[in-house]
Amino acid sequence: MKQYTITHIRQLEAESIFIMRETAAQFEKPVLMFSGGKDSIVMVHLAMKAFHPAKIPFPLLHVDTGHNFEETIEYRDQLVQKTGAELIVGSVQKSIDEGRAIEETGLNASRNALQTITLLDSLETHKFDAALGGARRDEEKARAKERFFSHRNEFGEWDPKNQRPELWNIFNGSKNHGEHFRVFPISNWTEMDIWQYIRMENIEMPSLYFTHRRKVIERNGTLLALTDFIQPQAGEKVQELDVRFRTIGDATCTGAVLSKASDMDDIIGEVAAARQTERGTRADDKRSESAMEDRKKAGYF
Amino acid sequence: MSSETEKGYLNMDLLRFTTAGSVDDGKSTLIGRLLYDSKGIFEDQLEAIEKSSKQRGDENVNLALLTDGLKSEREQGITIDVAYRYFATPKRKFIIADTPGHIQYTRNMVTGASTANLAIILVDARNGVVEQTCRHSFIANLLRIQHVVVAVNKMDLVDFKEEAYEKIKKDFSDFASRLDNIIDVTFIPISALKGDNVVKKSEQMDWYAGPSLLYHLETVYIGSDANHVDARFPVQWVIRPHSDEYHDFRGYAGRVAGGVFKPGDEVTVQPSGFSSKIKAIHSMDDPDVKEAYYPMSVSITLEDEIDIGRGDMIVKQNNPPKVEQDLEAMICWFSREKSLQERGKYYIRQTSRSTKAMVKQICYKVNINTLHKVEDDLDVKLNDIARIKLRTASPVIYDSYRRNRNTGSFVLVDEQTNQTVAAGMIL
């Protein structure tokens, strides 16, 4: 008898495409949050598949902390050209200049938390009622209980105790005026799935993910790239090392890892052998045990 | 990683399973062990829970902290929501829907069970089949999970004796004969704490000839679980590129909910009843997909121009679904604030359709500990299971839940709060 089965990676792909189409159908004005990281790159790829041969029926939103790696911006602009998608940039610098956000001070100051203000402002200005994000449940414990369709009240807040149950393939996007949803189509993917898929689909990636020589300093056990925003303090030594990034976010809190991985096969080998989660390099998660849960409640991505 | 194992990764299939049980059953310990022994958890996660265990004054590393993700859960020491966990072995990839086992979390168990191929029901070897065991089995059966593993846990506390296991096997089998959707029950004696028969076969139980739990999870056959007979394609979205290259392209996008579709198939569109033929089945990589079946997401083009939109269903001509406004269903009630209202109006979401529905009658409730019908108290509250009759404003296109989970399931949405207040399975 013929077997009607598909592989797990194709099942994940089919599920994500299904969610993207539900989002387009159930909401008036969805937007895809694009950070330049591998997960959001896969999201754009899946969105192209979901609506092919038409263009992606929603714009991309990049919340720009101003603390970027140049490579991320270059990649973003090329991707926009290739897909013909509309790009909207929400600027954290602008939120600060307008007095909407107050910059953290001190050694480990980061604009990570300020992104929330800019994100919520951008959603409101453009009247977006669904924001698609590339969060995965395997990333962090507060995300393990996140829904595919995650309801946010009129203040953009997440209430973990009052989430809608999600059963079968049925997603309830009903809401009142002023409320919105965060939608996470790749919830069920793991880091390994993402990399295997990138290789299988031959998706072009920013150079930051591959090994390169870079000036770094070690701070609180994390290797931070030397940039305009991260400068050595007294007692910190600048070293030039072969590194790459496992995740890409704000340059002030995304740590590099020592690596000589120069192609997809090397990266997959590293992921398979890794004994630390990818967010182990994220200073923003280490602030407290419930750092992610607290930020999510406030409306963080 | 050699190229052979890489190829293996891409060829693996997926098993979704659910676990129900209370902390005392050792459920979290079992999941912790599966994750740990299959490298599904990382050093920094382990460090973090070691740190929290110490803070809480726990004697050993408390693996339950791995699954209790929310601050309020850690404070209260209970799992209050469905948590999804992931691990893979070289043979298969697994998604665990980890749910609490107490009766006040029936709705979470129902949610976790709705997408599962298999349920692990934990039984404490010292206590045998108890009320909770029956309840978990009833839910697995109600949600039509076809494969059940009864994991007889804490065998170390009964000196690994066969009698305890055999008694549970017999008691459970007697009870399960009333559960008609479960087609495959496997009993495995384990000790989650010590690791016996979880990943490796135990050396303490020579009398047990079966597989370890992980081996069973890796090899249980699920290829025939989905419906590949009744062709059903609920339309989610219409793709119209409006470009020069694809000027007249009109693709109906959706996920196959049952059966197999091929180019050239004679199809009917419900509820309009118009007929046509499949011109092509598309994905981005392949404009000429030869066969589409569950759970593939594709788009379909037809030979004729017919008016089709979201909520319509493309089906094979010789095998129609039911298209009706009167439904009978089993439901699980989810709302803490309001009871189910007889004559009450709700939105029903079923496949890609949404319409209004009125509750015509509450027939009975089920006592899920005894499986008895309750007809003298029809107040359907949070976590209650009931049989109801619905009348919908426009026709629902469905099969019975028993025949097809995708076309036989629905949720009810409260008109005022927009909350999902019930999950339903059409009879």
Chai-1 contact restraints between the chains, C-beta under 6 A:
chainA,res_idxA,chainB,res_idxB,connection_type,confidence,min_distance_angstrom,max_distance_angstrom,comment,restraint_id
A,Q3,B,G223,contact,1.0,0.0,6.0,A-B,restraint_1
A,Y4,B,H228,contact,1.0,0.0,6.0,A-B,restraint_2
A,Y4,B,Y293,contact,1.0,0.0,6.0,A-B,restraint_3
A,T5,B,D13,contact,1.0,0.0,6.0,A-B,restraint_4
A,T5,B,G223,contact,1.0,0.0,6.0,A-B,restraint_5
A,T7,B,N11,contact,1.0,0.0,6.0,A-B,restraint_6
A,H8,B,M12,contact,1.0,0.0,6.0,A-B,restraint_7
A,H8,B,D13,contact,1.0,0.0,6.0,A-B,restraint_8
A,H8,B,L14,contact,1.0,0.0,6.0,A-B,restraint_9
A,H8,B,K93,contact,1.0,0.0,6.0,A-B,restraint_10
A,I9,B,L10,contact,1.0,0.0,6.0,A-B,restraint_11
A,Q11,B,L14,contact,1.0,0.0,6.0,A-B,restraint_12
A,Q11,B,P295,contact,1.0,0.0,6.0,A-B,restraint_13
A,A14,B,P295,contact,1.0,0.0,6.0,A-B,restraint_14
A,A14,B,M296,contact,1.0,0.0,6.0,A-B,restraint_15
A,A14,B,S297,contact,1.0,0.0,6.0,A-B,restraint_16
A,I17,B,S297,contact,1.0,0.0,6.0,A-B,restraint_17
A,F18,B,R255,contact,1.0,0.0,6.0,A-B,restraint_18
A,F18,B,S297,contact,1.0,0.0,6.0,A-B,restraint_19
A,R21,B,Q236,contact,1.0,0.0,6.0,A-B,restraint_20
A,R21,B,W237,contact,1.0,0.0,6.0,A-B,restraint_21
A,R21,B,A253,contact,1.0,0.0,6.0,A-B,restraint_22
A,A24,B,W237,contact,1.0,0.0,6.0,A-B,restraint_23
A,A25,B,Q236,contact,1.0,0.0,6.0,A-B,restraint_24
A,A25,B,W237,contact,1.0,0.0,6.0,A-B,restraint_25
A,A25,B,R310,contact,1.0,0.0,6.0,A-B,restraint_26
A,K49,B,M284,contact,1.0,0.0,6.0,A-B,restraint_27
A,F51,B,I239,contact,1.0,0.0,6.0,A-B,restraint_28
A,H52,B,M284,contact,1.0,0.0,6.0,A-B,restraint_29
A,P53,B,P241,contact,1.0,0.0,6.0,A-B,restraint_30
A,P53,B,Y246,contact,1.0,0.0,6.0,A-B,restraint_31
A,A54,B,I239,contact,1.0,0.0,6.0,A-B,restraint_32
A,A54,B,P241,contact,1.0,0.0,6.0,A-B,restraint_33
A,R137,B,Y84,contact,1.0,0.0,6.0,A-B,restraint_34
A,D138,B,Y86,contact,1.0,0.0,6.0,A-B,restraint_35
A,K141,B,G69,contact,1.0,0.0,6.0,A-B,restraint_36
A,A142,B,G69,contact,1.0,0.0,6.0,A-B,restraint_37
A,A144,B,G69,contact,1.0,0.0,6.0,A-B,restraint_38
A,A144,B,A83,contact,1.0,0.0,6.0,A-B,restraint_39
A,A144,B,Y84,contact,1.0,0.0,6.0,A-B,restraint_40
A,K145,B,G69,contact,1.0,0.0,6.0,A-B,restraint_41
A,K145,B,D81,contact,1.0,0.0,6.0,A-B,restraint_42
A,K145,B,A83,contact,1.0,0.0,6.0,A-B,restraint_43
A,P160,B,L70,contact,1.0,0.0,6.0,A-B,restraint_44
A,R164,B,T420,contact,1.0,0.0,6.0,A-B,restraint_45
A,P165,B,T111,contact,1.0,0.0,6.0,A-B,restraint_46
A,P165,B,F334,contact,1.0,0.0,6.0,A-B,restraint_47
A,P165,B,T420,contact,1.0,0.0,6.0,A-B,restraint_48
A,L167,B,T111,contact,1.0,0.0,6.0,A-B,restraint_49
A,L167,B,S114,contact,1.0,0.0,6.0,A-B,restraint_50
A,L167,B,A423,contact,1.0,0.0,6.0,A-B,restraint_51
A,W168,B,S114,contact,1.0,0.0,6.0,A-B,restraint_52
A,W168,B,S409,contact,1.0,0.0,6.0,A-B,restraint_53
A,I170,B,R349,contact,1.0,0.0,6.0,A-B,restraint_54
A,I170,B,V411,contact,1.0,0.0,6.0,A-B,restraint_55
A,N172,B,V413,contact,1.0,0.0,6.0,A-B,restraint_56
A,N172,B,T420,contact,1.0,0.0,6.0,A-B,restraint_57
A,S174,B,V413,contact,1.0,0.0,6.0,A-B,restraint_58
A,S174,B,N418,contact,1.0,0.0,6.0,A-B,restraint_59
A,K175,B,N418,contact,1.0,0.0,6.0,A-B,restraint_60
A,T190,B,Y86,contact,1.0,0.0,6.0,A-B,restraint_61
A,Q196,B,Y9,contact,1.0,0.0,6.0,A-B,restraint_62
A,G269,B,M1,contact,1.0,0.0,6.0,A-B,restraint_63
A,A272,B,M1,contact,1.0,0.0,6.0,A-B,restraint_64
A,R275,B,F42,contact,1.0,0.0,6.0,A-B,restraint_65
A,R275,B,E43,contact,1.0,0.0,6.0,A-B,restraint_66
A,Q276,B,F42,contact,1.0,0.0,6.0,A-B,restraint_67
A,Q276,B,E43,contact,1.0,0.0,6.0,A-B,restraint_68
A,Q276,B,D44,contact,1.0,0.0,6.0,A-B,restraint_69
A,T277,B,F42,contact,1.0,0.0,6.0,A-B,restraint_70
A,T277,B,D44,contact,1.0,0.0,6.0,A-B,restraint_71
A,G280,B,D44,contact,1.0,0.0,6.0,A-B,restraint_72
A,S290,B,K71,contact,1.0,0.0,6.0,A-B,restraint_73
A,E293,B,K71,contact,1.0,0.0,6.0,A-B,restraint_74
